[in-house]
């Protein structure tokens, strides 16, 4: 007997009554079906079916549409019978294909003869366990002569040959990040449920844009009657959310995956090593890869390769399940996490897990061994829940335990709790053994400094006026210097860090060995890396290199954060000395810095390096990832300005000067005070944009005072870049003497520390500027000839003409640089702030001028011509 086909599986589902319009995603789907394959890949409740049904009901596809909802058991012959019925239902003639015939070749041949494409939507394709179905669909796509446009919705990536279509640029992907509600869409959902949109921001934060979570919360808010009361307590163990996640996500996971999810739920973030440490398994990488494929609420951290985090509501559900199923295992899980994290150079996280396990000896041990790294600005993501309040008797008996709890409370911005703990530690400091009192004083001083900063009090002055011991003062000054560095006050940062080194040297007289006196050597090593980085940012390249090597030479006692600053300093030096491979190697040695502040610095240096290599899209991705740090960490105003300038520089390299100019005016006006804001770098960037647009007068007008009596406060790279822009602009205006004077001044500034990259960039006008200057005479003939020799080796060949003989315009070059990536035309348009039609027009012109018919051919030809 032939099984009955259910009409409901062939019918486009009706969207919900409270449908939130999503035109931005409809546009992505419109563009996607112009290519063979579109994939909506996201976990349960991310609105895949609702989006597709609302899109199709607007008639947006423009071609016949066949819909098929799938579920377990729909494999084999049953799938092909349903496919036959779905295509027939939208008017596709299938006379040559027998119903139930599982022959992809017959389907493909029939589709290839159609006068227009047909859109086939397969909802929940991952539910089909028959591996022959994806193989058959791949065959259909390859042999249907472009007449099949497949749209797949799945919780886990189906085993289609996605890599093949992705490499061809014929795959459109909408992932959870794309499908997430924006704050505005969350507000629209609340409005359609009769609730105030004023709560949209908080609801969006709690649901992380998860559409189903927002809908479930809206229903619970209606029942509660008071959203302001309900939202603060809305978590993953809310009855509606918990039921949904248990049934739709957790229940579908194999037993071993559920065990891993529960065990690792105590973590804010997870990696393979932690999976193995907490579960005793030896296949952490395989388990995480399975989680990536399974449709669980697991997100890769772009800024930290190999690490994942759980969706906030899902993590809360997992922790509730762990407390219900195995409460006695929780302390041991925390102890295992503490041991692994301490060994991995993440002492703050290790300390918190020790406190959560109430393992006080382990907590004070972490504090004693890693205290210089714990006392710094910018920390890892807080764990899921604060450590329980410390027993009063325990912290009175052990003042060092009070300091351990104070670290956690300060990082959580719990100033009241931290103040009580610090006062308690100070009151009972006489109980600290004599051999540990110097270390105790250093930690207490640094924590008081941190407390003062969080309160907005002057940083360091009052505490340092108390004349603490030199070792304690060194740690306090290192904290001050690192904070000043993040604020952009480079000179002040360098001064504080240099003083920290001097005080640490005095504390370590006579010089100890790290093994015998680690507490005295660590203060010096803690500040050496940040000092090297401050010098590199200011342009003191040789001094920065020496300081960084000194810091890394004593790495036996240095925490990973301080080694990271040293490697960052070397990467900056390498870039300025035009040693890009060495710079990349130093960035690679940093690994996972963990600290959001360090992640920001690494992203800025990496974006600069990628920009110098011409890898604009990769540079923009590095910036984007660092702008979305975990937890509640936010960059300082200076760092936010640096991000804006870095993105603008990348835009200019891509030829998109219009967007670059839009980014730069957003920088706030220069403020009075000790900080050295990023505006001078932004002004130079703006001047460069004007120069690229052929407006040398505007370029000169935008430049900061780079050669005057107060210019010494500017970072040296800013002065060099400004001088070269002025020289180029003056030359175009016919002001030859002004141009020569600017070049000579730039050479005078660059020669002592050996700056090369400002001159050796792939920028022919700079090389010609140097050639002209050599002919006119210079006091820096040796340095100039060395630079010219380097630019000769790097200068690209002239662009040969082909086809029409036309060269690409700047905007066409901007689009061309995105073609080697996997980005679709829609994504390129979004990145360049252009319309999709404009990008398509540029692509057509690129193909014509390069004698190409396909994207891959255009990229190959462009590389032959050294255009990319």
GIZICOR-V32187 format. One record per helix or strand of 2 or more residues. SS is the DSSP state (alpha for helix, beta for strand). FROM is the first residue (numbers start at 1). LEN is the number of residues. If there is no record, write none. Layout:
ss=SS from=FROM len=LEN
ss=SS from=FROM len=LEN
This chain:
ss=alpha from=7 len=4
ss=alpha from=23 len=10
ss=beta from=37 len=5
ss=alpha from=48 len=10
ss=beta from=64 len=6
ss=alpha from=76 len=14
ss=alpha from=104 len=9
ss=beta from=118 len=6
ss=alpha from=125 len=3
ss=alpha from=131 len=13
ss=beta from=148 len=7
ss=alpha from=162 len=6
ss=beta from=171 len=5
ss=alpha from=176 len=4
ss=alpha from=183 len=10
ss=alpha from=197 len=11
ss=alpha from=211 len=14
ss=alpha from=227 len=7
ss=alpha from=239 len=12
ss=alpha from=255 len=10
ss=alpha from=272 len=8
ss=alpha from=284 len=11
ss=beta from=298 len=3
ss=beta from=308 len=3
ss=alpha from=312 len=14
ss=alpha from=327 len=17
ss=alpha from=347 len=10
ss=alpha from=360 len=15
ss=alpha from=392 len=6
ss=alpha from=399 len=13
ss=alpha from=415 len=13
ss=alpha from=429 len=3
ss=alpha from=434 len=21
ss=alpha from=461 len=4
ss=alpha from=470 len=18
ss=alpha from=490 len=18
ss=alpha from=518 len=21
ss=alpha from=541 len=13
ss=alpha from=560 len=17
ss=alpha from=580 len=11
ss=alpha from=596 len=17
ss=alpha from=616 len=11
ss=alpha from=637 len=17
ss=alpha from=657 len=8
ss=alpha from=679 len=14
ss=alpha from=696 len=7
ss=alpha from=711 len=3
ss=alpha from=716 len=17
ss=alpha from=736 len=16
ss=alpha from=757 len=4
ss=alpha from=764 len=13
ss=alpha from=781 len=14
ss=alpha from=810 len=10
ss=alpha from=825 len=8
ss=alpha from=836 len=14
ss=alpha from=855 len=10
